[in-house]
Amino acid sequence: MKKLESSLLNMAVVLTVISVIAGGLLAYVNGVTEGPIREIKEKALADGIKAVLQADEATVEKEETIGEAIVYTTDKGVAVQAINNNAFGGTIKVLVGFDAEGNILGYNVLEHAETPGLGAKAGEWFQKGAKGDIIGKHPAKNNLTVSKDGGEVDAITASTITSRAFLSAVNDAYKAYKGQAVDGNSSATQQVEEAPKAMDKTACCGDPAKCEKNFCTGDKENCVCGSNE
């Protein structure tokens, strides 16, 4: 019995020593990598700000959080990071550059979970010269919503939900640029009630087996299951 107790005690000591060593190594690795990771993130942000402001160099003079948006005031214009939580894949995060008058200088999609080949095209679709070009436009003067909602912007083919979320994020970025708080949950569909409502799977075409996702749009005659339209 004593031998068993002694063995268990020794095992506990060994495990404790291993835990202490492992914890120390983890803390050391975190300490070593924390600085470089922070520098990489800072450089990526700095490069993104320069890109959306169409500037070779840009010095951030002020950083301010307004609601869920972050406003970076620079010597070359204002860059705003905004999000929208109503994209097809969830959240889409954008960085938008504005000049002194509020015109859009450029944008970058920082984060998304959209479908490759469809909603993922948001990074290029709305750039200068592209079909949904928003560069040079002013959110307060131009109707930056998709054309099927009465707006001026052509939606990404087969990705209207993504397009709505992207444009909502851009409009929210402008609101933050003007000092208005935004929460990331606004949607172009809130402005125009034309979008079909989500229905129970059983109602979709009268056959839930036809829906691979947990929602569907349209009616029993014109049903689209899990569509980004």
N, C-alpha and C positions, 0 to 999 in steps of 0.2 A: 504493500500500500504506500509506504514511504517512497519507494522507488518511483511509483506512478506519480505521486505528488511532486517529487523532485523533477521528473521529466516534464510535467505540465508547467512547472515554474520556469524551467529552462526554456521551454518553447515560448512561453509568454515573454520572457526577457528578450529572446532572439527576435520575436515579432515586433516588440517595442523598438528595438534597435534599428530594425529594417525600416519601420515606419518613420522613425526620426531621420534616418539617412535619406529616405525617399523624399520626405517633406523638405529637407534641406536642399536636396538637388533640384526639386521642383521650384523652390523659391529662388534658387540661384539662376536657373534657366529663365524664369520669368523676369528676373532682374536684368539679365543680359539681353533678352529679346525685347523688353518693353520699350527701350529707347529707339532701336531701329524700326520697330513696328509703328511707333508714333511718328517718326520721321517720314516713313513711307506714306502714311495716311495724310500727313501735312503737305507733302509734296504733291500727292494725287489731287488734293483739294486745291492747292495753289495752281496746278496745271489746269484743272477744270475751270477755275475762275477766269484764268487768262483766256482759255478757249472760248467760253461763252461771251466774254467781253470783246473778243476779236482783238486782243492786245498781246504784244510781245512780253510786256511786263505789267504787273498790276500789284500795287501795295494795298493790303487791307488796312484801312484806317479805323474801322469800327465793325464789330460783330455783335449782332443783336438777335435774340430769340423772340419771335412774335407768334404766339400760339404754337403750332407745330412747325412753323417755318423758321429758317435761319437766314438773316439778312447780312450780307457782307458788303459794306460800303468801301469802295476803293477809290483811288485817284483816277480811274478810267471808267467808272460807272458803278452800277450796283448789281451784284449777283445774289440770287435768292434760291435757297434750297427749299423745295416744297414737296409734299407727298399727297397721294390720293389713295384711299383704301378700297376703292370700288373698281379696280381693274379686274379683268377676267381671271387673272391668276392671283389676285390679292392686292398687295400694295405696289405702287409705282412711285419712284422717287426721282425728281428732276432738279437740275440746276439751270436757272434761266438768267441770262444777262440783260440788263436794261440800260439804255443811255439816259441822259439827264431829262429827256422829255417823256420817258416811259416806253419808248419803242423797243421791241425785242431785238437784241444784237445777236443772240445765239442761245443754244441750249444743249445740254447733255442729259441723257437718261442715266442716272447713277445706279439705279437698282430696279429690278422688275422680276416677275415670275411668269411672264407671258409665253404663249406657245411659239416655239421656234418656227420661223417662216411666216408667221401671221402677226400676232400682237408684238412680237419681238422686233418688228420692223420700225417701231416707234422711234428708235434712235436715228433713223435715216429719213423716214417718210415726211417729216415736217421741216426738214432742213432746206436751206436756200436752193431754189431751183427744182425741188422735188414736188410731187403732186400735191402734197398737203402743206406746202411752204407757209410758215408763219413768221419767217425772219423779216424784220422791218415793220411788222404790224404792231398796232397799239391796242392792248386789251380793252381800253376804255373807248376806243373809236371804232375798232373792228369787232365783229361778232365772232369771237373765237370759239365757236361750237361747231359740231359736225353739220354738214349740209342737210341731212335728213331731219335735223332738229331746227332747221331754219337758219343755220349759221353759214359762215363763209369758208369753212375748211372741209376738204374732201377727206373722209375717214379712210383708214387703212382698209384695203379690200378684205372683207370677211372678218373684220376686227373692229366693229363699231364700239363695243363696250370698252376695249382698250383705248380707242381714240377718244372717247368721252372722258375717261379717267385721266388720260394724258393732258387733254386740253383743260380740264378742271384744275389739274395741278398747276398748269401754266397761269391760268386766271387767278388761282390762289397765290401764286408767286407774286403777281402784280399787286394783289391786295396787300400782301405783306410789305411789298416795296413802298406802298402808299401808307403803311403804318396800321393796316387793319389786321386783326387777329383772324387766323384760319385754323380749322381743326382737322383737315385732311379727309373729311367725310362728305364734302360737297360733291355734287354730280351734275352733269349737264342734263340728266334725265329729271332732275329736280326743277329745272327751268322750263322744260317742255315735257309735258306728260303724254308723249306719244309712244314711249317705249312700252312694249308688252309686259305685263306683270308675270312674275314667276308663278307657276301653278303646281299643284300636287302631281306627282308622277303618274298617278292613276288617271288623271284628266288628260294627260298628254297623248293625243291620238287614241285615247281610250285603251292604251296598251302600255303599262309601265315597263315592259320588257324592252320597248324600243328606246328607252332612255338609259344611256350608260352613266349619266351623271345624275346628281340629285335635284335637278331642276329642269324645267323646259319652258319654252316661250311659244306664243302663238295660240291657235285654237285647234280643235280636233280636226279641222280640214287642212289647216296650214301650220303644222307642228314642226318646230325645230328644237331638237333636244341638245342641251348643253352648248348652245350656239354663242358665238362671240358677236353676233349681230344685234 
